[in-house]
Amino acid sequence: MGELEPGESRSSQRLVGILYDERMCKHHTPDDDYHPENPNRIKAIWSKLVANNIPQRCVVLNAKEAADQNLQAVHSKNHVNLIRNISSKKFDSRRNRIASKFNSIYFNEGSSEAAYLAAGSVIEVAEKVAKGELHSAAAIVRPPGHHAEHDEAMGFCLFNNVAVATSFLLDERPELGIKKILIVDWDVHHGNGTQKMFWKDPRVLFFSVHRHEFGCFYPANDDGFYTMIGEGPGAGYNINVPWENGRCGDADYLAVWDHILIPVAKDFDPDMIIVSAGFDAAVGDPLGGCCVTPYGYSVLLKKLMDFAHGKIVLALEGGYNLDSIANSFLACMEVLLESKPFAGSSEAKPFESTWRVIQAVRKKLSAYWPALAEEIPLEVTNPIASPLPHLLISSFDYEDEGDKTPNTVSENTVAVVQDIIEPLSRLKVEDGHDQAVAKPIPWRSELSKIDIWYATFGSNMLKRRFLCYIQGGQVDGMKEPCSGSMDRNPPKDILWKIFSHRLFFGRESSRTWGPGGVAFLHPESSVGEKAYMCLYRITLEQFNDVLFQENGSSYEMGSPAFDLADLQTVTNQGSISLEVFKSGWYHNVVYLGKEQDIPILTMTCSLSTFVSFKSGKLPLRGPCKEYANILVQGLMEGQLSEEEAIAYLEEASSRPL
């Protein structure tokens, strides 16, 4: 057992390490503008722990910078070089420009040091636990890491701290006897970077529970769906539990632990557990929109203590409400020190959607983990939460009855978060049908005077379905209502045309319709192809609102996504991919010609995405029954018979690309 530094102490029951270093606070926005991922996050946690005498009961560890060799085990050499040098003077003039090329990233003069310390500190605590010098440990680090990919920083993450530490123990220190590691990622966002780094590695069981909403929640892709289970020798060792909605709380998470994670962990029998401990699923978080309490986190952690002889490392990821992350981290530290949950209780029941997701995950993975093949007793799944709207209210306005902690987020912070990170959080506003009318927005006034034809090929062919995008509401089969447009006037005219484009159906499921594929149009025309399309004459302002809704975005519309310059560009070029919707499924606006001298536009996937469908990288799936019924009704409005409509859709969904 290593010696302690003067002034450090040990718990009489368990040896628990803790690491915090204010040098990681040097990473902040270049102009000190507000950003949710800021130094106050770790300061708040440390202050809460100090106030509750936690450090005095722990082994306090010193932060260490990671070595390039360790970082390059999971990241490219180019990426490591960039992060190492980005804070140097030679990058002063182009640092912001480089950051803008990444997804939700900023850099400043302290970013390099903080990133190296964050990754190195998780290595440090993990190595101490692996050696047996500590029973468990926690690293209060930033910037977070689980979104960072092999060659790319993203989602506030520069290096993938947990992946770096995992690779270090497995590949650099095999003599420590850590041969199997369970990574539990309970951050509200999917750990896309970590997943990819161990995609084919059976030594690592990666488990992530996160808001997904059929690919509409950050990072807004299919990577976090339950069908993503690993590949080759790693097949079955990647487990995603994708929430279909927000407001999931203690009961939902505990159900997932009891019916997925715990049975699999028993079979996997890990030598160590590393938790990507994001606390943005906590009550009151401005990005997460979920309801996990400090008590809930403590129970989740306590259940993991039964494995790997309690060898557990916590590495901070997200979490943006200062009170929530501080209280939640404190609850977890009490578990590590005393091996018992934080005081509290929960009488809530899981959502019906939670049981649906659990059953889907168990079915998909039952071939790899026999414990998941057993039927869950009906009396277990019967008690469900009373129906709640799955359109999220903003956490700033939400106050859980069980959470008496004052919310320290200011009104000014709310406004800034709306501007900066609403595209990241993909939060929706409950009661969206009561849109507040703000002061007139110049771009709206300008674009309201310009008409276009919006050519539809999917469910929007049915007029009453399309009007949901204009006037709000939903039709039978839709999982949630549309918010509608600012201008709720109906289309000025409607007509039908046939275009020489290929219709097809893809994706596993969608937020609007649930399991089953949705319609896409090949962005390029082809002789011999035939697509029936319903054209609505609407304003360019309304088209922007439809674009926002169709791409699952809650981006603040301070400016249009598609303006007059874009209209000129698409008329000349034939198509334009909208950067603001690059994670959306319908971000490619395609020009189809003119009718009555008015441009005809549609929205579909990009050509590169079509290639991914054709190659099998993205799934081709037929439509679900409810969606297909809407398509048939729409085509019948366009004068096709029911038999003709069904035959048309069957051909589109079955013919190879």
Protein Blocks (a to p, Z undefined) as FASTA:
>chain_A
ZZddehiacdfkbccdddddfklmmpccfklpacfbdfklmmmmmmmmmmnommmmpccd
ddddddfklmmmmpcfklmmmmmmmmpmklmmmmmmmmmmpghiaddfklmmmmmmmmmm
mmmmmmmmmnopafbdcddddddfklpcfkbceehiabdfklmmmmmmmmmmmmnopabd
cdddfbfbdcfklmmmmmmmckbccdddddfklopacehiaklpmklgbehjlgoiaccd
ddfbehiafklmmmmmmmmmmmmmmmnopabdcddddfklbghiaklopabdfklmmmmm
mmmmmgghlpacdddfedjbfklmmmmmmmmmmmmmnopacedddfbdcdfklmmmmmmm
mmmmmmmmmmlmpccdfklmmpccddddfbdcdfklpccfklmbdcfbdfklmmmmmmmm
mmmnopacehklmcccddddfklmmmmmpccddddfblmlpmklmmmmmngpadehiabd
cebjfblcdcfbdcddddddddddedjbdfklogaddddddfbdcehiacddddddddfk
lmmmmmmmmnopabdcfbcfbdfklmmmmmmnopacdfklmmpmblcccdebjeehiacd
dddddfklmmmmmnomaccddddfklmmmmmmmmmmnopafklmmmmmmmmmmmcZZ
